[in-house]
Amino acid sequence: MTITNRQLIYTNTPTPAIDPSPTSGTFNLSTTTLPDHVPDDKVLVRIHYLALEPAMRQWLTAKRSYIAPVERGSVMRGQSISQVLKVGGALKAQYKVGDWVVAYSGWQEYAVLGPKEAQKISVPVGCQPTDAMSVLGMTGLTAYFGMVEVGKPKPGNTVVVSGAAGATGMVAGQIAKIQGAKRVIGIAGSADKCEFLVKELGFDYAINYKDKDWMKQLKEATPEYIDVFFDNVGGEILDACLGRAAQFARFVICGAISQYNVAKPKGPSNIMQVISQRVTMQGYIVFDYAKQYPDALKDLATWLTQGKIQRKEHIVRGGLESTPQGLVDLYGGANTGKMMVEVVPMSEAIGDKARL
């Protein structure tokens, strides 16, 4: 007996934007089979939710980066919430059928993985499995280390977060409040997102960068200038915040989503502020802090269960084939919170559903 497995294969280089077309686009939907037998040192998992990440565009073409580019002709790289269906003989002490795992599965419906590629999820009381891909996963860790280790907000500081309604930005802003920042300002792309930041997440101000007077709003919201800027966007928002930098400000460069899909990315033209205001600008990669993950996850889980951090998920329905368009929509700012593609709903999970 074999298992039919659909996969999304990286086929055509973006030029420069990702093309979601199912027939001639960046990715091609392919069908293959998996043998019923699972090797002793592997587990068979079924993918339920795929994470969509802003960095995915860089994974396709970046030649000199923190991770090798995805090779054309291979399954698109990606992380998922998956369920164990079969366990190889040598791993029966580690896994059992029905276990939930964070899997480095790629964009497909099933995967055969080793123990380093399928990490069991321990769900704290009051949390849910998908938290392991958002607040209690790489997203939350990215926000945590960028804010706590690089930005280092102090009581009395003014903190600004761009892409603040995205998965990482919303957690980063809430951590700044936990760390005692006097004023936390979020920059987002719609009135609804701004309302969410203030009313649901406790940001002090939120600015819609699509408003014509958004730069004036930024000036009014930062009368004491910006001590910490957590940047997910780059481009003119980074430039505007450089113009409002306080002396010895810390600029945390987490991402530059506004530049990922343009032919010629632009750096900040306001760079002279770095000299005059003695600004520190530091990029970082979450993997740099791997040894500190356990302690960080304890903090994040505590804050989440105490209600100090709120979370929101943006679930894309429609199965595996909806993934490319979902990624394009991510770059268009469609999401509030962590964007995931529902490959298989939780209602189709095996075993004791009460554990979810």
C-alpha positions in Angstrom: 0.0 0.0 0.0 1.3 3.5 -0.9 0.3 7.0 0.2 -0.5 9.7 -2.4 1.4 12.8 -1.5 1.0 16.2 -3.2 3.9 18.6 -3.1 4.7 22.2 -4.2 7.9 22.2 -6.1 10.0 25.4 -6.5 10.1 25.6 -10.4 10.6 29.1 -11.7 12.8 31.9 -10.3 10.7 35.0 -9.2 11.1 38.0 -11.5 11.2 39.6 -9.0 7.8 39.0 -7.4 6.4 35.5 -6.7 3.9 34.3 -9.3 1.2 32.2 -7.7 -0.1 30.7 -10.9 -0.7 26.9 -10.4 0.4 26.1 -14.0 3.2 28.5 -14.9 4.1 30.2 -11.7 7.0 30.0 -9.2 5.8 26.7 -7.8 4.4 23.6 -9.5 1.9 21.3 -7.8 3.2 17.7 -8.2 1.9 14.3 -7.1 4.1 11.5 -5.8 3.8 8.4 -3.6 5.3 7.4 -0.3 5.8 3.8 0.7 3.7 2.4 3.5 6.8 1.2 5.3 8.6 3.8 7.5 12.3 3.3 8.1 13.4 2.5 11.6 14.9 6.0 12.2 12.0 8.0 10.7 8.4 9.0 11.4 5.6 9.6 8.9 3.7 12.8 9.5 0.7 14.4 8.0 0.9 18.2 7.6 -2.1 20.1 9.0 -0.9 23.8 9.1 2.0 25.4 7.0 3.6 28.5 8.3 4.1 31.4 5.8 7.1 33.6 6.5 8.3 36.9 5.0 11.8 35.5 4.7 10.6 32.9 2.2 11.2 35.2 -0.8 14.8 35.5 0.3 15.2 31.8 0.6 14.5 31.4 -3.1 17.4 33.6 -4.5 19.6 35.0 -1.7 23.1 33.7 -2.5 24.9 34.9 0.6 22.6 34.6 3.5 22.1 32.8 6.8 20.6 29.8 5.0 21.3 28.2 1.6 18.7 29.0 -1.1 16.0 26.5 -2.0 17.1 24.5 -5.0 14.9 24.6 -8.1 13.2 21.3 -8.5 12.9 20.6 -4.8 10.0 20.8 -2.4 9.6 24.4 -1.1 11.1 24.8 2.3 8.7 25.4 5.2 7.7 24.6 8.8 4.4 23.0 9.8 2.3 21.7 12.6 2.0 18.0 11.8 0.7 14.8 13.3 2.6 11.6 13.6 0.9 8.7 11.7 3.6 6.0 11.8 6.8 5.5 13.9 9.9 3.7 12.9 11.0 0.9 15.2 14.0 2.8 16.6 11.9 5.8 17.5 9.0 4.2 19.4 10.3 5.4 22.7 10.3 9.0 21.4 7.0 9.2 19.5 3.7 7.6 19.4 0.9 7.8 16.7 -1.1 10.9 17.2 1.7 13.1 18.6 1.8 16.7 17.4 5.1 18.0 16.1 6.7 21.1 14.7 8.0 19.6 11.4 10.6 20.9 8.9 8.4 19.3 6.3 8.3 21.6 3.4 5.2 22.4 1.3 3.6 19.0 1.0 0.8 16.9 2.6 3.0 14.1 4.1 6.6 13.8 5.0 9.0 11.1 6.3 11.3 12.8 8.8 14.1 12.1 11.2 13.9 13.2 14.9 15.8 16.4 14.3 13.1 17.4 11.8 10.1 16.6 13.9 10.0 18.2 17.4 7.3 17.1 19.7 5.0 19.9 20.9 4.4 20.4 24.6 1.3 22.6 24.8 1.0 24.6 28.1 -2.4 24.8 29.7 -4.4 27.5 28.0 -2.4 27.2 24.8 -3.0 25.4 21.5 -0.7 23.4 19.1 -0.5 26.2 16.5 1.1 28.4 19.2 4.2 26.4 18.5 4.5 28.1 15.2 3.7 31.6 16.4 4.2 32.9 19.9 5.9 29.7 21.2 7.8 29.1 18.0 10.4 30.8 15.7 8.1 33.9 15.4 7.9 34.5 19.1 11.6 33.8 19.5 12.5 36.2 16.7 10.5 38.9 18.5 11.9 38.0 21.9 15.6 38.1 21.0 15.3 41.2 18.7 13.6 43.2 21.4 15.2 41.8 24.6 18.8 41.2 23.3 19.2 43.8 20.6 16.7 46.6 21.2 16.9 46.4 25.0 14.0 48.8 25.9 14.3 50.5 29.2 11.7 52.1 31.4 10.8 55.5 30.0 11.8 54.6 26.4 9.8 55.2 23.3 9.6 52.1 21.1 8.3 52.0 17.5 7.5 48.7 15.7 7.0 48.6 11.9 4.9 45.7 10.5 3.3 45.8 13.9 0.2 43.8 13.1 2.3 41.0 11.6 3.2 37.8 13.5 6.6 39.0 14.8 5.8 42.7 15.1 2.8 42.2 17.4 4.8 40.1 19.8 7.7 42.5 19.7 5.6 45.4 20.7 3.9 43.5 23.6 7.4 42.5 24.9 8.4 46.2 24.8 5.5 46.9 27.1 6.4 44.1 29.4 10.0 45.4 29.5 8.6 48.7 30.8 8.7 51.0 27.7 6.9 54.2 28.4 5.4 54.5 24.9 4.9 51.8 22.2 3.9 52.8 18.8 2.9 50.4 16.0 3.0 51.1 12.3 0.6 49.0 10.2 -1.3 49.1 6.9 -5.0 49.6 7.7 -7.3 51.3 10.1 -8.5 47.9 11.4 -5.0 46.7 12.1 -4.3 50.0 14.0 -7.5 49.5 16.1 -6.4 46.0 16.9 -3.0 47.1 18.0 -4.4 49.6 20.5 -7.6 48.0 21.7 -6.5 44.3 21.8 -2.7 44.4 22.3 -2.3 47.5 24.4 -0.1 49.6 22.1 -0.2 53.3 23.1 -0.5 54.5 19.5 -0.9 53.0 16.0 -0.2 54.7 12.7 -1.6 53.6 9.3 1.2 54.2 6.9 -1.3 54.4 4.1 -2.7 57.7 5.6 -1.4 60.7 3.7 -0.2 62.4 6.9 1.4 59.3 8.5 4.7 61.0 8.8 3.1 63.9 10.7 1.4 61.3 12.9 4.7 59.7 13.6 6.2 63.0 14.7 3.3 63.8 17.0 3.5 60.3 18.5 7.2 60.5 19.3 7.7 63.9 21.0 10.8 62.5 22.8 12.0 60.8 19.6 12.5 57.0 19.2 14.8 55.1 21.5 14.1 51.6 20.0 12.9 50.9 16.5 12.0 47.3 15.6 11.9 47.2 11.8 10.2 44.5 9.8 9.6 46.7 6.7 12.6 48.8 5.6 12.1 51.4 2.8 10.5 54.8 3.6 9.3 53.7 7.0 12.9 53.0 8.1 13.9 56.3 6.6 11.2 58.2 8.5 12.1 56.6 11.8 15.7 57.4 11.3 14.6 61.0 11.0 13.0 60.6 14.5 15.9 58.7 16.1 16.9 59.8 19.6 20.5 60.0 20.6 22.0 56.6 21.0 18.9 54.9 19.6 18.9 51.2 18.9 17.5 50.2 15.5 16.7 46.4 15.4 16.7 45.3 11.8 14.6 42.2 11.7 13.3 42.3 8.2 12.6 44.5 5.1 9.4 43.1 3.6 8.9 46.2 1.5 12.1 45.5 -0.4 11.9 41.7 -0.9 9.9 41.7 -4.2 11.4 44.7 -5.9 14.1 44.5 -8.7 16.5 46.9 -7.0 16.1 47.1 -3.2 16.8 50.6 -1.8 18.7 51.3 1.4 17.9 54.2 3.7 18.7 57.7 2.3 18.5 59.2 5.8 21.6 57.3 6.9 23.4 60.5 8.1 21.2 60.3 11.2 23.2 57.3 12.3 26.2 59.6 12.6 24.6 62.7 14.1 22.4 60.8 16.6 25.0 58.0 17.2 22.4 55.3 16.3 23.2 51.6 16.5 21.6 49.6 13.7 21.9 45.8 14.1 20.6 43.0 12.1 20.2 39.6 13.7 19.1 36.1 13.0 17.1 34.1 15.6 19.4 31.0 15.1 22.2 33.1 16.7 20.4 32.6 20.1 19.7 28.8 19.8 21.3 28.1 23.2 18.9 30.5 24.9 15.7 29.1 23.3 14.6 27.1 26.4 14.7 30.2 28.8 13.1 32.4 26.2 10.2 29.9 25.6 9.6 29.8 29.3 9.2 33.5 29.4 7.0 33.5 26.3 4.8 30.7 27.7 4.4 32.5 31.1 3.5 35.8 29.4 1.0 34.0 27.1 -0.7 32.1 29.9 -0.8 35.2 32.1 -2.5 37.2 29.4 0.4 39.6 29.0 0.8 38.6 25.4 -2.2 38.2 23.1 -2.0 36.3 19.9 -3.9 36.2 16.6 -3.8 33.8 13.7 -4.7 34.3 10.0 -5.7 31.0 8.6 -5.7 30.5 4.8 -8.3 27.8 3.8 -8.3 25.8 0.7 -5.6 23.2 1.1 -2.0 22.9 -0.1 -2.8 24.5 -3.5 -3.7 27.8 -1.8 -0.2 28.2 -0.4 1.5 30.2 -3.2 -1.4 32.8 -3.3 -1.3 32.9 0.5 2.4 33.9 0.3 1.7 36.6 -2.2 -1.0 37.9 0.0 1.4 37.9 3.0 3.6 40.4 1.1 0.5 42.4 0.3 -0.2 42.8 4.0 -3.4 40.7 4.1 -2.7 39.2 7.5 -3.1 40.3 11.0 -1.0 37.9 13.1 0.6 34.7 12.1 -0.4 33.5 8.6 -0.8 29.7 8.2 -2.2 27.6 5.4 -4.7 24.9 6.6 -3.6 21.8 4.6 -5.9 19.5 6.7 -8.2 20.8 9.4 -7.8 19.7 13.0 -11.2 18.1 12.7 -9.6 15.4 10.6 -6.8 14.6 13.1 -6.5 11.1 14.4 -6.8 9.9 18.0 -7.9 11.8 21.0 -9.1 15.2 19.8 -9.6 16.3 23.3 -5.8 16.7 23.6 -6.0 19.6 21.1 
